[in-house]
């Protein structure tokens, strides 16, 4: 039986980041939360789309 990762959850990603900024979580916990919420998939999709910082919501 194979494990299928759930789709990234942008709300969970934002929540993990906000907890970090407020100093509510230690770095290791924040990284774990970002990983389980799908940060790698979100970053990979942004790169694949050609998005760059400052380019807005879409890459073109």
Buried (B, 14 or more C-beta within 10 A) or exposed (E): EEEEEEEBBEEBBEEBBEBBEEEEBEEEEBBEBBEBBBBEEBEEEBEEEEBEEEEEEEEE
